[in-house]
Amino acid sequence: MPQPRMDMRMIKDILRLKYHDGLSHSAIASVLSISKGVVAKYLGLAGAAGLREWSDASDLDEASLEQRLLGRDVAADAPALPDFARVHTELRRKGVTLSLLWQEYRAANEGRRSWAYTQFCEHYKRFAKSLKRSMRQHHRAGEKMFADFAGPTLALDDGSRAHVFVAVQGASSYTFACATADETMRSWLGAMARAQAFFGGVTALIVPDNPRALISQACRYEPRANDTVLDFARHYGCSILPARPYSPRDKAKVEVGVQVVERWILARLRHARLRDVLHADVAVAALLASLNERPMQRLGVSRAVLFAQLDAPALAPLPAQPWQWATFKTVRVHIDYHVEIEAHRYSVPHALVGLDLDARVTDALVEVLHRGRRVACHARSSRPGGFTTVDEHMPAAHRAHKQWTPERLVHWGRQTGPKTGEFVAALLERWRHPEHGYRSCLGLLSLGKRYGAQRLEAACAIALGLGAIQYRHVRDILAAGRDRVPQAEPTDWVSPAHDNLRGAAYYH
């Protein structure tokens, strides 16, 4: 399977996991769904650039980090590391041998130091043996939070069902549970955010099941989370490592936690009358305290006591601001320096015209990012077809045009002539928003400079008489010289008397 495209945000995640969280190369590769060779590559680049502490890289934006890392060569002493997960998978194909894969490895790393065939085979054998080992998991305090949904659901009065989310701390088994309306991505992330608040801190890793709601690219070896899930992880400064499919050992803690919740909470609520999801959530929370405070049979102490002793002191602090649900999309900056999101257009700096940017959309805000740096932020609008524009994003010429107002345009028209003033007022009234008629009025201004005020006044009079209230009509009249043709005076026409005309009295 091809490796995901590396960007500077993911490279920064590598540095954070290594220098801040102290994870191994293998653990970082699993968390980010990349090979150990890629991890080693960028850590080597960081070392060569003098970035050996998380504090050295945390304040760098993506452009600065790229300059520091990719502006110099990788250390020539470090050999290129093969992606043994891919090697292991490829060996299952008919006709594929270790010799062939070694040749492909040498070709892919031409110009760099690489392993000889004997070294390649020896390291692969060690990797293959490690896959077959099964050992009891020992969880460090504050390291992992396991998450999953219980199988049983709670019946509601309206006929629907409430789903129950369960999160368990790795070292203490301290448990959190809440009710949700479904098991969508929004419910998953919302429940995990609530769990972090319940625990009062953030674990280094969150280990959920392998749900489709969170994983955009399902794979036993390299699952890929979507952008919204990665945004959640970056907000809390943690990593999300989905469990492998059909591997209950990867999340044994939550499997037990779910079982305990089913027996201690869901069984007690099986006959309860629950109006809605909120009512179900309150009922679950009322029983959760007793679950955590009762002593565990084997240890003789409660989950709450173990949590206070082990996990709570080791948790990272919660972010200052709560996480907000956000979706991401790639947007192109149009020629009018606006990007379109849900049929509404938001301005960005005009120098970015033609570029593809990332848009982060929350319930309240629209953020536009260029290479990870925020270049625009607007209040989200639900008005389709509308525009949200910041003056600072405009070119200087456009800001000058914005100084025009309807009153100023009508005043200019009246100075040219009464008919021109009347035409400008009628032109602005045609639009729901007068700003949409500014360009037409400025076009009239240019016609006045070209043909003179007298001819423009005559052309506006003709257009008003015809009911043609558009810039192009005045332009065509002037271009054809119709304003110079004498206009016939209107006369009062009287119908002649005739025998065939019955008159109004005929029908009475």
RAJO-V161453 format. One record per residue. N is the residue number from 0. RES is the residue in one letter. SS is DSSP state (h for helix, s for strand, l for the rest). D_CENTER is the distance of its C-alpha to the mean C-alpha in Angstrom with 1 decimal. Layout:
# RAJO-V161453
n = {N | N}
res = {RES | RES}
ss = {SS | SS}
d_center = {D_CENTER | D_CENTER}
This chain:
# RAJO-V161453
n = {0 | 1 | 2 | 3 | 4 | 5 | 6 | 7 | 8 | 9 | 10 | 11 | 12 | 13 | 14 | 15 | 16 | 17 | 18 | 19 | 20 | 21 | 22 | 23 | 24 | 25 | 26 | 27 | 28 | 29 | 30 | 31 | 32 | 33 | 34 | 35 | 36 | 37 | 38 | 39 | 40 | 41 | 42 | 43 | 44 | 45 | 46 | 47 | 48 | 49 | 50 | 51 | 52 | 53 | 54 | 55 | 56 | 57 | 58 | 59 | 60 | 61 | 62 | 63 | 64 | 65 | 66 | 67 | 68 | 69 | 70 | 71 | 72 | 73 | 74 | 75 | 76 | 77 | 78 | 79 | 80 | 81 | 82 | 83 | 84 | 85 | 86 | 87 | 88 | 89 | 90 | 91 | 92 | 93 | 94 | 95 | 96 | 97 | 98 | 99 | 100 | 101 | 102 | 103 | 104 | 105 | 106 | 107 | 108 | 109 | 110 | 111 | 112 | 113 | 114 | 115 | 116 | 117 | 118 | 119 | 120 | 121 | 122 | 123 | 124 | 125 | 126 | 127 | 128 | 129 | 130 | 131 | 132 | 133 | 134 | 135 | 136 | 137 | 138 | 139 | 140 | 141 | 142 | 143 | 144 | 145 | 146 | 147 | 148 | 149 | 150 | 151 | 152 | 153 | 154 | 155 | 156 | 157 | 158 | 159 | 160 | 161 | 162 | 163 | 164 | 165 | 166 | 167 | 168 | 169 | 170 | 171 | 172 | 173 | 174 | 175 | 176 | 177 | 178 | 179 | 180 | 181 | 182 | 183 | 184 | 185 | 186 | 187 | 188 | 189 | 190 | 191 | 192 | 193 | 194 | 195 | 196 | 197 | 198 | 199 | 200 | 201 | 202 | 203 | 204 | 205 | 206 | 207 | 208 | 209 | 210 | 211 | 212 | 213 | 214 | 215 | 216 | 217 | 218 | 219 | 220 | 221 | 222 | 223 | 224 | 225 | 226 | 227 | 228 | 229 | 230 | 231 | 232 | 233 | 234 | 235 | 236 | 237 | 238 | 239 | 240 | 241 | 242 | 243 | 244 | 245 | 246 | 247 | 248 | 249 | 250 | 251 | 252 | 253 | 254 | 255 | 256 | 257 | 258 | 259 | 260 | 261 | 262 | 263 | 264 | 265 | 266 | 267 | 268 | 269 | 270 | 271 | 272 | 273 | 274 | 275 | 276 | 277 | 278 | 279 | 280 | 281 | 282 | 283 | 284 | 285 | 286 | 287 | 288 | 289 | 290 | 291 | 292 | 293 | 294 | 295 | 296 | 297 | 298 | 299 | 300 | 301 | 302 | 303 | 304 | 305 | 306 | 307 | 308 | 309 | 310 | 311 | 312 | 313 | 314 | 315 | 316 | 317 | 318 | 319 | 320 | 321 | 322 | 323 | 324 | 325 | 326 | 327 | 328 | 329 | 330 | 331 | 332 | 333 | 334 | 335 | 336 | 337 | 338 | 339 | 340 | 341 | 342 | 343 | 344 | 345 | 346 | 347 | 348 | 349 | 350 | 351 | 352 | 353 | 354 | 355 | 356 | 357 | 358 | 359 | 360 | 361 | 362 | 363 | 364 | 365 | 366 | 367 | 368 | 369 | 370 | 371 | 372 | 373 | 374 | 375 | 376 | 377 | 378 | 379 | 380 | 381 | 382 | 383 | 384 | 385 | 386 | 387 | 388 | 389 | 390 | 391 | 392 | 393 | 394 | 395 | 396 | 397 | 398 | 399 | 400 | 401 | 402 | 403 | 404 | 405 | 406 | 407 | 408 | 409 | 410 | 411 | 412 | 413 | 414 | 415 | 416 | 417 | 418 | 419 | 420 | 421 | 422 | 423 | 424 | 425 | 426 | 427 | 428 | 429 | 430 | 431 | 432 | 433 | 434 | 435 | 436 | 437 | 438 | 439 | 440 | 441 | 442 | 443 | 444 | 445 | 446 | 447 | 448 | 449 | 450 | 451 | 452 | 453 | 454 | 455 | 456 | 457 | 458 | 459 | 460 | 461 | 462 | 463 | 464 | 465 | 466 | 467 | 468 | 469 | 470 | 471 | 472 | 473 | 474 | 475 | 476 | 477 | 478 | 479 | 480 | 481 | 482 | 483 | 484 | 485 | 486 | 487 | 488 | 489 | 490 | 491 | 492 | 493 | 494 | 495 | 496 | 497 | 498 | 499 | 500 | 501 | 502 | 503 | 504 | 505 | 506 | 507}
res = {M | P | Q | P | R | M | D | M | R | M | I | K | D | I | L | R | L | K | Y | H | D | G | L | S | H | S | A | I | A | S | V | L | S | I | S | K | G | V | V | A | K | Y | L | G | L | A | G | A | A | G | L | R | E | W | S | D | A | S | D | L | D | E | A | S | L | E | Q | R | L | L | G | R | D | V | A | A | D | A | P | A | L | P | D | F | A | R | V | H | T | E | L | R | R | K | G | V | T | L | S | L | L | W | Q | E | Y | R | A | A | N | E | G | R | R | S | W | A | Y | T | Q | F | C | E | H | Y | K | R | F | A | K | S | L | K | R | S | M | R | Q | H | H | R | A | G | E | K | M | F | A | D | F | A | G | P | T | L | A | L | D | D | G | S | R | A | H | V | F | V | A | V | Q | G | A | S | S | Y | T | F | A | C | A | T | A | D | E | T | M | R | S | W | L | G | A | M | A | R | A | Q | A | F | F | G | G | V | T | A | L | I | V | P | D | N | P | R | A | L | I | S | Q | A | C | R | Y | E | P | R | A | N | D | T | V | L | D | F | A | R | H | Y | G | C | S | I | L | P | A | R | P | Y | S | P | R | D | K | A | K | V | E | V | G | V | Q | V | V | E | R | W | I | L | A | R | L | R | H | A | R | L | R | D | V | L | H | A | D | V | A | V | A | A | L | L | A | S | L | N | E | R | P | M | Q | R | L | G | V | S | R | A | V | L | F | A | Q | L | D | A | P | A | L | A | P | L | P | A | Q | P | W | Q | W | A | T | F | K | T | V | R | V | H | I | D | Y | H | V | E | I | E | A | H | R | Y | S | V | P | H | A | L | V | G | L | D | L | D | A | R | V | T | D | A | L | V | E | V | L | H | R | G | R | R | V | A | C | H | A | R | S | S | R | P | G | G | F | T | T | V | D | E | H | M | P | A | A | H | R | A | H | K | Q | W | T | P | E | R | L | V | H | W | G | R | Q | T | G | P | K | T | G | E | F | V | A | A | L | L | E | R | W | R | H | P | E | H | G | Y | R | S | C | L | G | L | L | S | L | G | K | R | Y | G | A | Q | R | L | E | A | A | C | A | I | A | L | G | L | G | A | I | Q | Y | R | H | V | R | D | I | L | A | A | G | R | D | R | V | P | Q | A | E | P | T | D | W | V | S | P | A | H | D | N | L | R | G | A | A | Y | Y | H}
ss = {l | l | l | l | l | l | l | h | h | h | h | h | h | h | h | h | h | h | h | h | l | l | l | l | h | h | h | h | h | h | h | h | l | l | l | h | h | h | h | h | h | h | h | h | h | h | h | h | l | l | l | l | l | h | h | h | h | h | l | l | l | h | h | h | h | h | h | h | h | h | l | l | l | l | l | l | l | l | l | l | l | l | l | h | h | h | h | h | h | h | l | l | l | l | l | l | l | h | h | h | h | h | h | h | h | h | h | h | l | l | l | l | l | l | l | l | h | h | h | h | h | h | h | h | h | h | h | h | h | h | h | l | l | l | l | l | l | l | l | l | l | l | l | s | s | s | s | s | s | l | l | l | l | s | s | l | l | l | l | l | s | s | s | s | s | s | s | s | s | l | l | l | l | l | s | s | s | s | s | s | l | l | l | l | h | h | h | h | h | h | h | h | h | h | h | h | h | h | h | l | l | s | l | l | s | s | s | s | l | l | l | l | l | l | s | s | s | l | l | l | l | l | l | s | s | l | h | h | h | h | h | h | h | h | h | h | l | l | s | s | l | l | l | l | l | l | l | h | h | h | h | h | h | h | h | h | h | h | h | h | h | h | h | h | h | h | l | l | l | l | l | l | l | l | l | l | h | h | h | h | h | h | h | h | h | h | h | h | h | h | h | h | h | l | s | l | l | l | l | l | l | s | h | h | h | h | h | h | h | h | h | h | h | h | l | s | l | l | l | l | l | l | l | l | l | l | s | s | s | s | s | s | l | l | l | l | l | s | s | s | s | l | l | s | s | s | s | l | l | h | h | h | l | l | l | s | s | s | s | s | s | l | l | l | s | s | s | s | s | s | l | l | s | s | s | s | s | s | s | l | l | l | l | l | l | l | s | s | l | l | h | h | h | l | l | h | h | h | h | h | h | h | l | l | l | h | h | h | h | h | h | h | h | h | h | h | l | h | h | h | h | h | h | h | h | h | h | h | h | l | l | l | l | h | h | h | h | h | h | h | h | h | h | h | h | h | h | h | h | h | h | l | h | h | h | h | h | h | h | h | h | h | h | h | h | h | l | l | l | l | h | h | h | h | h | h | h | h | h | h | l | h | h | h | l | l | l | l | l | l | l | l | l | l | l | l | l | l | l | l | l | l | l | h | h | h | h | l}
d_center = {24.9 | 23.3 | 21.4 | 17.7 | 17.2 | 17.3 | 15.3 | 16.2 | 13.5 | 15.1 | 18.5 | 18.0 | 17.2 | 20.5 | 22.3 | 21.0 | 22.0 | 25.4 | 26.5 | 25.0 | 25.1 | 28.0 | 26.9 | 28.9 | 27.9 | 27.9 | 25.7 | 23.1 | 23.3 | 22.9 | 19.9 | 17.9 | 19.5 | 21.4 | 25.1 | 27.3 | 28.5 | 25.1 | 25.0 | 28.5 | 27.9 | 25.3 | 27.2 | 30.2 | 28.6 | 27.6 | 31.2 | 32.7 | 30.6 | 31.9 | 28.7 | 30.2 | 28.7 | 25.2 | 26.2 | 26.9 | 23.3 | 21.2 | 21.7 | 21.2 | 18.4 | 17.3 | 20.0 | 22.6 | 21.8 | 22.0 | 25.3 | 26.7 | 25.9 | 26.3 | 29.0 | 31.7 | 32.8 | 32.3 | 35.3 | 37.8 | 39.3 | 36.4 | 36.7 | 33.8 | 32.8 | 32.6 | 29.8 | 32.2 | 29.9 | 29.8 | 33.6 | 34.2 | 32.5 | 34.1 | 37.6 | 37.4 | 37.7 | 41.2 | 42.9 | 40.4 | 42.1 | 41.3 | 43.3 | 41.1 | 37.9 | 39.5 | 40.3 | 36.8 | 35.6 | 38.2 | 37.3 | 33.5 | 34.5 | 37.4 | 38.3 | 37.1 | 39.1 | 38.8 | 40.7 | 43.9 | 44.3 | 46.0 | 43.3 | 40.6 | 42.5 | 43.2 | 39.6 | 38.5 | 41.2 | 40.0 | 36.5 | 37.8 | 40.0 | 37.1 | 35.4 | 38.4 | 38.8 | 38.1 | 38.3 | 37.8 | 34.6 | 35.1 | 32.2 | 32.1 | 31.6 | 28.1 | 26.7 | 25.2 | 24.0 | 24.4 | 22.7 | 23.6 | 24.6 | 28.3 | 30.0 | 32.1 | 30.6 | 32.2 | 33.9 | 33.2 | 35.7 | 33.9 | 34.1 | 30.5 | 29.5 | 27.6 | 25.9 | 26.4 | 23.9 | 25.7 | 24.8 | 27.6 | 28.2 | 29.7 | 32.7 | 33.9 | 32.6 | 31.7 | 29.9 | 27.4 | 27.1 | 25.6 | 25.5 | 22.6 | 22.8 | 21.3 | 19.6 | 16.3 | 13.0 | 12.7 | 16.4 | 16.1 | 13.6 | 15.4 | 18.6 | 17.8 | 16.9 | 20.2 | 22.0 | 21.0 | 22.4 | 25.4 | 26.3 | 25.9 | 24.1 | 21.7 | 22.9 | 22.2 | 21.2 | 20.0 | 21.6 | 20.6 | 22.2 | 20.8 | 19.2 | 17.6 | 15.0 | 13.6 | 14.8 | 13.6 | 16.8 | 19.7 | 22.4 | 25.2 | 25.0 | 21.5 | 18.8 | 15.3 | 12.4 | 9.1 | 5.8 | 5.4 | 9.0 | 9.1 | 7.2 | 9.9 | 12.5 | 12.0 | 12.3 | 15.5 | 16.7 | 17.5 | 17.0 | 16.7 | 19.5 | 20.1 | 23.7 | 25.5 | 26.4 | 29.9 | 30.2 | 31.0 | 32.2 | 28.7 | 28.1 | 31.7 | 31.0 | 28.7 | 31.0 | 33.8 | 31.7 | 30.9 | 34.6 | 35.6 | 33.3 | 34.7 | 38.2 | 38.1 | 35.7 | 35.1 | 38.8 | 39.9 | 37.6 | 38.8 | 41.1 | 39.2 | 38.6 | 35.0 | 34.0 | 30.2 | 27.3 | 27.7 | 31.4 | 30.7 | 28.3 | 31.1 | 33.6 | 31.7 | 31.3 | 35.0 | 36.0 | 33.5 | 35.5 | 38.7 | 37.0 | 35.9 | 39.2 | 41.6 | 43.1 | 42.1 | 45.1 | 45.1 | 44.1 | 45.8 | 43.1 | 40.2 | 36.5 | 36.2 | 38.9 | 37.3 | 33.9 | 35.6 | 37.4 | 34.9 | 31.2 | 31.0 | 32.4 | 30.2 | 26.8 | 24.5 | 24.0 | 21.2 | 18.8 | 20.2 | 17.4 | 16.1 | 12.6 | 10.8 | 8.8 | 5.2 | 3.5 | 2.2 | 5.9 | 8.8 | 11.2 | 14.9 | 16.8 | 19.8 | 23.3 | 23.2 | 20.4 | 18.0 | 14.7 | 14.5 | 11.9 | 13.7 | 17.1 | 16.8 | 17.0 | 15.8 | 17.8 | 17.0 | 19.9 | 22.3 | 22.7 | 19.4 | 20.7 | 20.2 | 17.4 | 14.1 | 11.2 | 7.5 | 6.1 | 4.0 | 6.0 | 8.2 | 11.7 | 13.3 | 11.4 | 9.6 | 9.0 | 9.7 | 9.9 | 12.8 | 13.3 | 11.5 | 13.5 | 12.6 | 14.8 | 14.3 | 13.5 | 14.7 | 15.5 | 13.8 | 16.7 | 17.7 | 20.5 | 20.2 | 21.9 | 21.7 | 20.9 | 19.6 | 21.2 | 21.9 | 25.3 | 24.5 | 22.2 | 25.3 | 28.0 | 31.3 | 33.0 | 30.4 | 30.7 | 34.5 | 34.1 | 32.2 | 35.3 | 37.1 | 37.5 | 39.3 | 42.3 | 42.6 | 42.4 | 45.1 | 47.3 | 47.2 | 48.1 | 51.1 | 52.3 | 52.5 | 54.3 | 54.2 | 53.1 | 50.3 | 49.1 | 49.4 | 47.4 | 44.5 | 44.4 | 44.4 | 41.7 | 39.3 | 40.1 | 39.0 | 35.3 | 33.4 | 32.0 | 34.7 | 32.3 | 32.0 | 35.7 | 35.8 | 35.7 | 38.6 | 40.6 | 40.0 | 41.3 | 44.4 | 44.8 | 44.9 | 47.5 | 49.6 | 49.7 | 50.6 | 53.2 | 54.3 | 54.1 | 57.2 | 55.9 | 52.4 | 54.1 | 56.2 | 53.3 | 51.3 | 54.5 | 54.7 | 51.0 | 51.4 | 54.6 | 52.8 | 49.7 | 47.5 | 45.0 | 42.8 | 42.8 | 43.7 | 46.8 | 48.2 | 47.4 | 49.3 | 52.2 | 52.6 | 52.2 | 54.9 | 57.2 | 57.6 | 57.6 | 61.0 | 62.6 | 64.7 | 63.4 | 65.9 | 66.6 | 65.7 | 68.9 | 69.5 | 70.1 | 72.6 | 73.0 | 76.6 | 78.8 | 79.2 | 80.8 | 77.8 | 75.7 | 76.2 | 74.7 | 73.0 | 76.2 | 76.4 | 74.0 | 75.9}
